[in-house]
Amino acid sequence: MIPESKWEWFGYAGHLIVGHMCRFHLCTKVGKYLISTVGDYRSSLDKEDDKPREIGCNRLYETMVFLAGKRCVVEHCRCGQPSLKTASEIDFAGYNVAGDAQRGHMKMCRKYARKP
């Protein structure tokens, strides 16, 4: 089991092409896995149309697990966040409430902390 003290947390969304437009994002490296949760997607900067949009079928938030790839070494960033080794997710969960997404992210982190 990988202890929580060995988990690495990152400030950027780990997946979803519009992840930069999500107000909610958690990204954690647990061993060889990258666990990414995104949601509260806003497709417009227009205040009149400022409401969350679905990021998938019947969900406002989602967690996906990927194999972690190479780390960011871009000169102006150097955040160290891993890229995705492949674009195919290993695991997935969807939610419609931010608290559920946060709890779901932690549940996935604990699940993959037990994997070899």
C-alpha positions in Angstrom: 0.0 0.0 0.0 1.3 3.4 -0.9 0.8 5.8 2.1 -0.9 9.1 1.5 2.4 10.9 2.5 3.8 9.5 -0.8 0.9 10.8 -3.0 1.7 13.8 -5.2 -0.9 16.5 -5.7 -0.9 18.8 -8.8 -2.8 22.1 -9.5 -3.9 21.4 -13.1 -6.6 19.2 -14.5 -5.1 15.9 -15.5 -7.5 15.1 -18.3 -10.3 16.5 -20.5 -9.6 18.7 -23.4 -11.6 21.5 -21.8 -10.2 20.8 -18.3 -8.8 24.3 -18.2 -12.4 25.6 -18.3 -13.4 23.5 -15.3 -13.6 25.3 -12.0 -13.1 22.0 -10.1 -10.0 19.9 -10.6 -8.0 17.5 -8.5 -5.0 15.6 -9.8 -3.0 13.1 -7.8 -0.2 10.7 -8.7 -0.4 7.5 -6.7 2.4 5.2 -7.6 2.3 4.7 -11.3 -1.3 6.0 -11.6 -2.6 9.5 -12.3 -6.0 10.1 -10.8 -7.8 13.1 -12.3 -11.1 14.6 -11.3 -12.7 17.5 -13.1 -16.0 19.3 -13.2 -18.0 22.5 -12.9 -17.3 23.1 -16.5 -18.2 26.6 -17.7 -18.3 26.9 -21.5 -18.8 30.6 -21.6 -17.3 33.7 -20.0 -20.6 35.5 -20.5 -22.1 36.1 -17.0 -25.6 35.7 -18.4 -24.8 32.1 -19.4 -22.6 31.2 -16.4 -23.9 27.8 -15.4 -22.2 24.4 -15.1 -22.4 22.2 -18.2 -22.3 18.5 -18.4 -18.9 17.1 -19.2 -20.3 13.7 -20.2 -23.7 11.9 -20.3 -25.7 12.9 -17.2 -22.7 14.1 -15.2 -21.1 17.4 -14.1 -18.0 15.9 -12.6 -15.9 12.8 -13.4 -12.8 11.0 -12.1 -10.6 9.0 -14.5 -7.5 7.0 -13.7 -4.6 6.7 -16.2 -1.1 5.3 -16.2 1.2 8.2 -15.5 3.6 9.3 -18.3 6.5 11.7 -18.5 6.6 14.7 -16.2 6.2 18.3 -17.3 9.6 20.0 -17.9 8.3 23.0 -19.9 10.6 25.9 -19.0 7.8 28.4 -18.1 5.9 25.8 -16.0 8.0 22.9 -14.6 5.1 21.8 -12.4 6.2 18.2 -12.6 2.7 16.9 -13.3 2.8 13.7 -15.3 1.2 13.5 -18.7 -1.0 10.6 -19.6 1.0 7.5 -20.7 -2.0 6.6 -22.9 -5.3 8.3 -23.6 -7.3 5.3 -22.5 -8.6 5.5 -18.9 -8.2 2.5 -16.6 -11.1 3.4 -14.3 -13.9 5.9 -14.2 -16.7 7.4 -12.0 -19.2 10.2 -12.6 -20.9 12.5 -10.2 -23.3 15.5 -10.1 -22.3 17.1 -6.8 -18.9 18.6 -6.0 -18.7 16.9 -2.6 -19.3 13.5 -4.2 -16.6 14.2 -6.7 -14.1 15.1 -4.0 -15.0 11.9 -2.0 -14.9 9.9 -5.2 -11.4 11.2 -6.0 -10.1 10.2 -2.6 -11.8 6.7 -2.9 -10.0 6.2 -6.3 -6.7 7.3 -4.7 -7.1 4.8 -1.9 -8.1 2.1 -4.4 -5.0 2.6 -6.5 -2.7 3.0 -3.5 -3.4 -0.7 -2.9 -2.4 -1.8 -6.5 1.0 -3.1 -7.3 
